[in-house]
């Protein structure tokens, strides 16, 4: 089991979760963040700091967001296990499902522009 990031993160990318993650398993895509399922240690540090409540324990993901369990896992299918997000830096792309979504957040919002 692992934690996953769902649609409330799309076009927001606050990154507070990245700062809290002790194992550096949260990677930055173009429009959202993704948790690497093989690197996540299920510590849960990321979940309470997410301002848009986009992070769920895999089994607790709301039914309407369950496809994001697969989205998070598939995002890493060609990246493998890097041993930390800092090694790869921002990925510059998203899972096809995320890439096809209409704009969902205000990318100019204070949350989205937080460093």
C-alpha positions, 0 to 999 in steps of 0.5 A, a space after each residue: 500500500 502507498 499514498 496517492 495524489 488525486 485530482 485536487 492537486 491538478 493545476 495547484 502543486 502546492 509542494 508542502 507535501 514535498 517538504 514534509 516527505 522524509 524519503 523524497 518520493 513525491 515527484 513533480 509533473 507538469 500539472 500535478 505531483 505524484 507519489 512513487 509507489 515503490 519509494 513511499 514508506 507509508 509514513 503519512 507525513 504528506 497527507 496532513 500538510 496538503 492544503 487541498 486534501 489531495 493525498 489519500 492512503 491508497 485504500 481510502 481514496 474516494 471512489 470517484 478518485 480511485 483511478 488516481 491510484 493507477 495514474 500515480 503508479 503508471 506515471 513511473 512506468 518508464 521512469 523506474 525507481 530513481 531513489 528520490 525525486 531530487 535526482 530527477 527534478 521536475 518531470 515536465 510531463 503528466 500521466 495522459 489522463 491528467 494531461 487531457 484534463 481541462 484546467 482545474 485550478 487557478 495557476 496564479 493562485 497564492 497556493 500555486 505560486 508558493 515556492 
